[in-house]
C-alpha cells in the first residue's frame, strides 16, 4: 500500500512545472541527508578516504550535493515515466550535434 501511495505521489509530481520539480528534488535531498545518518556516515567515510586533501567543509558540501542530485534524479524520473514526448523534448537541449553527425 505504501508503494502505491509513493507511486501516486510521483505521478502527481510529473504535472508540476520543471523548476518546481527541481526544487522538490533538492529539498528532499537535503531532508534525506539529514535523516539517514547511517548512509550519510558511509558517505562521509568514503569521501574522507577518497579525498583526504579536502577539508571537512568541502567534503560536507560534496555530500550534500550528492544527496540533492540523487533525489533530484529520482523526482525528475517522473517526467520520463509519465510525460509525453513533446514535454520531454521541450526540456532537452542538444549541443554539438555537428560533432556527432560528422562521425
C-alpha positions in Angstrom: 0.0 0.0 0.0 2.8 2.4 0.8 4.4 1.7 -2.5 1.2 2.6 -4.3 1.0 5.8 -2.4 4.6 6.6 -3.3 4.0 5.9 -7.0 0.8 8.0 -6.9 2.8 11.0 -5.4 5.4 10.6 -8.1 2.7 10.5 -10.8 1.2 13.7 -9.4 4.7 15.4 -9.4 5.0 14.9 -13.1 2.3 17.5 -13.7 4.3 20.3 -11.9 6.5 22.8 -13.7 10.1 21.7 -14.1 11.6 24.3 -11.8 9.3 23.2 -9.0 10.2 19.5 -9.6 13.9 20.5 -9.3 13.2 22.4 -6.1 11.3 19.4 -4.7 14.2 17.1 -5.5 16.7 19.4 -4.0 14.6 19.8 -0.8 14.1 16.1 -0.5 17.8 15.5 -0.9 18.6 17.9 1.9 16.0 16.2 4.1 17.4 12.8 3.2 20.9 13.9 4.0 19.8 15.0 7.5 17.6 12.0 8.2 19.5 8.9 7.1 22.5 9.1 9.4 23.9 5.7 8.5 24.1 6.5 4.8 25.4 9.9 5.5 28.1 8.5 7.7 29.1 5.9 5.0 29.4 8.8 2.5 31.5 10.8 4.9 33.9 7.9 5.4 34.1 7.2 1.7 34.8 10.9 0.9 37.4 11.1 3.6 39.2 8.0 2.2 38.9 9.2 -1.4 39.7 12.9 -0.9 42.0 13.2 2.1 43.2 16.6 0.8 39.8 18.2 1.0 38.7 20.0 4.1 35.8 18.7 6.2 33.6 21.6 5.0 34.4 20.7 1.3 33.5 17.1 1.8 30.3 18.0 3.6 29.3 20.3 0.8 30.1 17.5 -1.7 28.0 15.0 0.3 25.0 17.4 0.5 25.3 18.0 -3.3 25.2 14.2 -3.8 22.0 13.7 -1.8 20.4 16.7 -3.6 21.3 15.3 -7.0 20.3 11.8 -6.1 16.8 12.8 -5.1 16.5 15.2 -7.9 17.3 12.4 -10.4 14.5 10.3 -8.8 11.9 13.1 -8.9 12.9 14.1 -12.4 12.4 10.5 -13.5 8.7 11.1 -13.1 8.8 13.2 -16.3 10.4 10.3 -18.2 7.9 7.8 -17.0 4.6 9.7 -17.5 5.2 12.8 -19.6 4.6 13.0 -23.3 7.3 13.3 -25.9 6.5 17.0 -26.5 7.2 17.9 -22.9 10.4 15.9 -22.7 11.7 17.3 -26.0 10.9 20.9 -24.7 13.3 20.2 -21.8 16.1 18.8 -23.8 18.9 20.9 -25.4 21.3 19.3 -27.7 24.7 21.0 -28.2 27.5 19.9 -30.6 25.2 17.8 -32.8 27.5 18.5 -35.7 30.3 16.5 -34.0 28.0 13.5 -33.6 26.9 13.8 -37.2 30.4 14.0 -38.5 31.1 10.5 -37.3 
